[in-house]
């Protein structure tokens, strides 16, 4: 099977959001690397400049108005091998955790909203803080998935603060401390040469925290992202529209005994009580780690009722 076919297969699967996010970042990075080599050998750096201007997020509002899509494309664009390497490693480690507990759609929602929140804080900072305004006028820009990945890191730590990762040379560390270190490093880096990137990280961190807190309160901030995704999915789907035929059906008689014994239907997307009881029995027998990804997601949804 060719590389192109492998890529098509990865994007055709509906339960493969984490791999798709990583693959999309890698593909954009590979395209930028190839373009850099071509423009260097052909001595046409202006071509690379024009292409990157279509992808990176500029703090100059005039440039932004001409390139509004960059509030999102910047989060899929990297320059430098170590830049993309560390972002994708963190995305994989913490994204696996969120995907297991919240599912693919919410993982994508946090990534997209984290990128947008990072862009918003970046633009606000360079528009409102006097010492940053000259850099904005000069066209200061930001790129990379760091804001979106920071949102995922903080979201995972907010959802499961005591979950432990084994770090090389350090040992077991709870992810709440990893998230705290990431935020502190971003704060400390504001006075460095990457002020815009560090400010965007803080926007992503705030989004990750708020997203999980709102989700635990029963409000899913990712619904608009999911709605847009469904719209694009339906737009590109080649399946014919479903035909619905109406038939008249006589209602079945309801007796007093059957009406009294009828169970209240579960809310859409919520697991039935029998399923939850079965999952809890499995935990008592084999422990929480014995649950499958679907069972963990059902248990989490039930906790939001």
C-alpha positions as CSV (number, residue, x, y, z in Angstrom):
1,X,0.0,0.0,0.0
2,X,1.4,3.4,-1.0
3,X,1.9,6.4,1.3
4,X,-0.9,8.3,-0.4
5,X,-3.3,5.4,0.2
6,X,-2.2,5.1,3.8
7,X,-3.0,8.8,4.3
8,X,-6.4,8.5,2.6
9,X,-7.2,5.6,4.8
10,X,-6.3,7.5,7.9
11,X,-8.5,10.4,7.0
12,X,-11.4,8.2,5.9
13,X,-11.8,6.7,9.4
14,X,-14.3,8.4,11.7
15,X,-12.7,7.2,14.9
16,X,-9.2,8.4,14.1
17,X,-9.3,12.1,15.2
18,X,-6.0,12.1,17.1
19,X,-4.0,10.6,14.2
20,X,-5.7,12.9,11.8
21,X,-4.7,16.0,13.7
22,X,-1.1,14.8,14.0
23,X,-1.0,13.8,10.3
24,X,-2.4,17.1,9.2
25,X,0.3,19.0,11.1
26,X,3.0,16.7,9.6
27,X,1.7,17.1,6.1
28,X,1.7,20.9,6.3
29,X,5.2,20.8,7.9
30,X,6.4,18.6,5.0
31,X,5.0,20.9,2.4
32,X,6.7,23.9,4.1
33,X,10.0,22.0,4.2
34,X,9.8,21.1,0.5
35,X,8.8,24.7,-0.4
36,X,11.8,26.1,1.6
37,X,14.2,23.8,-0.3
38,X,12.7,24.8,-3.7
39,X,12.7,28.5,-3.0
40,X,16.3,28.3,-1.6
41,X,17.6,26.5,-4.7
42,X,15.7,28.8,-7.1
43,X,16.6,31.9,-5.2
44,X,13.0,33.0,-4.9
45,X,12.5,33.7,-1.1
46,X,9.6,36.0,-1.9
47,X,7.5,32.9,-2.8
48,X,8.1,31.4,0.6
49,X,7.2,34.7,2.3
50,X,4.0,35.0,0.4
51,X,2.9,31.4,1.2
52,X,3.8,31.7,4.9
53,X,1.8,34.9,5.0
54,X,-1.3,32.8,4.0
55,X,-0.7,30.5,7.0
56,X,0.7,32.4,9.9
57,X,-1.3,34.6,12.2
58,X,-0.3,38.3,12.0
59,X,-0.8,40.7,14.9
60,X,-1.3,43.5,12.3
61,X,-5.1,43.9,12.1
62,X,-4.9,45.1,8.5
63,X,-3.1,42.0,7.4
64,X,-5.5,39.8,9.5
65,X,-8.5,41.3,7.7
66,X,-7.0,40.3,4.4
67,X,-6.2,36.8,5.7
68,X,-9.0,35.9,8.3
69,X,-8.5,32.2,7.9
70,X,-5.1,32.4,9.6
71,X,-6.8,32.5,13.0
72,X,-6.9,28.7,12.5
73,X,-4.3,27.8,9.9
74,X,-1.5,29.0,12.1
75,X,-2.2,26.2,14.5
76,X,-1.3,23.6,11.9
77,X,1.9,25.3,10.6
78,X,5.4,24.8,12.0
79,X,8.9,25.8,11.1
80,X,11.7,23.8,12.6
81,X,11.9,20.1,13.4
82,X,11.9,20.3,17.2
83,X,9.0,22.8,17.1
84,X,6.7,20.2,15.6
85,X,8.3,17.3,17.4
86,X,7.5,18.5,20.9
87,X,4.1,19.7,19.9
88,X,3.1,16.4,18.3
89,X,4.5,14.3,21.2
90,X,2.4,16.3,23.7
91,X,-0.6,16.2,21.5
92,X,-0.3,12.4,21.3
93,X,0.3,11.8,25.0
94,X,-2.4,14.1,26.4
95,X,-4.7,13.7,23.4
96,X,-4.8,9.9,23.9
97,X,-6.1,10.6,27.4
98,X,-8.8,13.0,26.4
99,X,-9.9,10.8,23.5
100,X,-10.2,7.9,25.8
101,X,-12.5,9.7,28.3
102,X,-14.3,12.3,26.1
103,X,-14.2,10.9,22.6
104,X,-12.9,12.1,19.2
105,X,-15.3,15.0,18.7
106,X,-14.5,16.7,22.0
107,X,-10.8,16.2,21.4
108,X,-11.1,18.0,18.1
109,X,-13.3,20.7,19.7
110,X,-10.7,21.4,22.4
111,X,-7.9,21.6,19.7
112,X,-9.9,24.0,17.5
113,X,-11.2,26.2,20.3
114,X,-7.7,26.2,21.9
115,X,-6.3,27.5,18.7
116,X,-9.0,30.2,18.4
117,X,-8.5,31.2,22.1
118,X,-4.8,31.5,21.6
119,X,-5.3,33.6,18.5
120,X,-7.8,35.9,20.4
121,X,-5.4,36.5,23.3
122,X,-2.5,37.0,21.0
123,X,-4.4,39.7,19.0
124,X,-5.8,41.4,22.1
125,X,-2.4,41.6,23.7
126,X,-0.7,43.1,20.7
127,X,-3.6,45.5,20.1
128,X,-4.1,46.7,23.7
129,X,-0.7,46.5,25.4
130,X,1.3,49.7,24.5
131,X,4.8,48.0,24.6
132,X,3.6,45.4,22.1
133,X,1.8,47.7,19.6
134,X,5.0,48.6,17.7
135,X,5.7,45.0,17.0
136,X,2.1,44.5,15.8
137,X,2.5,47.4,13.4
138,X,5.7,45.8,12.1
139,X,3.8,42.6,11.4
140,X,4.7,40.4,14.3
141,X,3.3,36.9,13.6
142,X,2.8,33.5,15.4
143,X,2.5,30.0,14.1
144,X,2.5,26.5,15.6
145,X,0.1,24.2,17.4
146,X,1.3,25.1,20.9
147,X,-1.8,27.1,21.9
148,X,-4.1,24.2,20.9
149,X,-1.8,21.6,22.5
150,X,-1.6,23.6,25.7
151,X,-5.4,23.6,25.7
152,X,-5.4,19.8,25.5
153,X,-2.7,19.5,28.2
154,X,-4.6,21.8,30.7
155,X,-8.0,20.1,29.8
156,X,-6.6,16.7,30.5
157,X,-5.1,17.9,33.8
158,X,-8.4,19.6,34.8
159,X,-10.4,16.4,34.0
160,X,-8.0,13.9,35.6
161,X,-5.6,15.9,37.8
162,X,-4.2,12.9,39.6
163,X,-3.5,10.8,36.5
164,X,0.2,9.9,36.5
165,X,2.7,9.9,33.7
166,X,6.1,8.2,33.9
167,X,8.7,10.8,32.9
168,X,12.2,9.8,31.9
169,X,14.8,10.6,34.6
170,X,12.0,11.9,36.9
171,X,9.6,9.1,37.5
172,X,5.9,9.2,38.2
173,X,4.4,12.7,38.0
174,X,0.7,13.7,38.2
175,X,-0.4,15.6,35.2
176,X,-1.7,18.5,37.2
177,X,1.9,19.4,38.0
178,X,2.9,19.0,34.3
179,X,0.1,21.4,33.3
180,X,1.2,23.9,36.0
181,X,4.8,23.7,34.8
182,X,3.6,24.4,31.2
183,X,1.7,27.5,32.2
184,X,4.6,28.8,34.4
185,X,7.0,28.3,31.6
186,X,4.8,30.3,29.3
187,X,4.5,33.1,31.8
188,X,8.3,33.1,32.3
189,X,8.8,33.2,28.5
190,X,6.7,36.4,27.9
191,X,9.8,38.6,28.3
192,X,11.8,36.4,25.8
193,X,11.9,36.7,22.1
194,X,8.7,34.6,21.7
195,X,6.3,36.9,23.5
196,X,3.5,36.3,21.0
197,X,3.8,32.5,21.2
198,X,3.8,32.5,25.0
199,X,0.8,34.8,25.2
200,X,-1.1,32.4,22.8
201,X,-0.2,29.5,25.0
202,X,-1.9,31.2,27.9
203,X,-5.0,31.7,25.9
204,X,-5.1,28.0,25.0
205,X,-4.5,27.0,28.7
206,X,-7.5,29.2,29.8
207,X,-9.7,27.6,27.2
208,X,-8.7,24.0,28.2
209,X,-9.6,24.8,31.9
210,X,-12.9,26.5,31.1
211,X,-13.9,23.8,28.6
212,X,-13.7,21.0,31.1
213,X,-15.3,23.0,33.9
214,X,-18.2,23.9,31.7
215,X,-18.5,20.3,30.5
216,X,-18.6,19.1,34.1
217,X,-21.4,21.6,34.7
218,X,-23.4,20.1,31.8
219,X,-22.5,22.6,29.0
220,X,-20.5,21.5,26.0
221,X,-18.6,24.4,24.5
222,X,-17.6,22.2,21.6
223,X,-21.1,22.0,20.1
224,X,-20.6,24.8,17.5
225,X,-17.3,23.1,16.3
226,X,-19.1,19.8,16.1
227,X,-22.0,21.4,14.2
228,X,-19.6,22.9,11.6
229,X,-17.9,19.5,11.3
230,X,-21.2,17.8,10.7
231,X,-22.1,20.3,8.1
232,X,-18.9,19.8,6.2
233,X,-19.3,16.1,6.5
234,X,-22.8,16.2,5.1
235,X,-21.6,18.5,2.3
236,X,-18.9,16.2,1.2
237,X,-20.8,13.0,1.7
238,X,-21.8,11.2,-1.5
239,X,-24.6,9.2,0.1
240,X,-28.1,9.9,-1.2
241,X,-30.6,11.5,1.1
242,X,-32.7,9.1,3.1
243,X,-36.2,8.7,2.0
244,X,-38.8,8.8,4.8
245,X,-42.2,7.4,4.1
246,X,-45.1,8.1,6.5
247,X,-47.4,5.4,7.5
248,X,-50.3,5.5,9.8
249,X,-49.9,3.3,12.8
250,X,-52.6,2.6,15.4
251,X,-51.4,3.4,18.9
252,X,-51.1,0.4,21.1
253,X,-53.4,0.5,24.2
254,X,-51.7,1.3,27.4
255,X,-52.9,-0.4,30.5
256,X,-52.5,1.0,34.0
257,X,-50.0,-1.7,34.9
258,X,-47.8,-1.1,31.9
259,X,-48.0,2.7,32.3
260,X,-46.9,2.4,35.9
261,X,-44.0,0.1,35.1
262,X,-42.7,1.9,32.1
263,X,-39.2,3.3,32.5
264,X,-38.4,6.9,31.8
265,X,-36.4,7.0,28.5
266,X,-32.8,8.1,28.7
267,X,-31.8,11.4,27.3
268,X,-30.2,11.3,23.9
269,X,-26.6,10.3,24.1
270,X,-26.9,9.2,27.8
271,X,-26.3,5.6,28.8
272,X,-29.0,3.5,30.3
273,X,-29.0,2.7,34.0
274,X,-28.6,-1.0,33.3
275,X,-25.4,-0.2,31.3
276,X,-24.0,1.9,34.2
277,X,-24.8,-0.9,36.7
278,X,-23.0,-3.4,34.5
279,X,-20.0,-1.1,34.3
280,X,-19.9,-0.5,38.0
281,X,-20.0,-4.3,38.6
282,X,-17.1,-4.7,36.3
283,X,-15.1,-2.1,38.2
284,X,-15.8,-3.9,41.5
285,X,-14.6,-7.2,40.0
286,X,-11.6,-6.1,37.9
287,X,-10.8,-2.5,38.6
288,X,-11.3,0.7,36.6
289,X,-8.4,0.0,34.2
290,X,-10.3,-3.1,32.9
291,X,-12.9,-0.8,31.3
292,X,-12.9,-0.3,27.5
293,X,-12.8,3.2,26.0
294,X,-16.6,3.1,25.3
295,X,-17.3,2.0,28.9
296,X,-15.2,4.9,30.3
297,X,-17.0,7.4,28.0
298,X,-20.4,6.0,29.1
299,X,-19.4,6.3,32.8
300,X,-18.3,9.9,32.2
301,X,-21.5,10.9,30.5
302,X,-23.5,9.3,33.3
303,X,-21.7,11.5,35.8
304,X,-22.9,14.6,33.9
305,X,-26.6,13.7,34.5
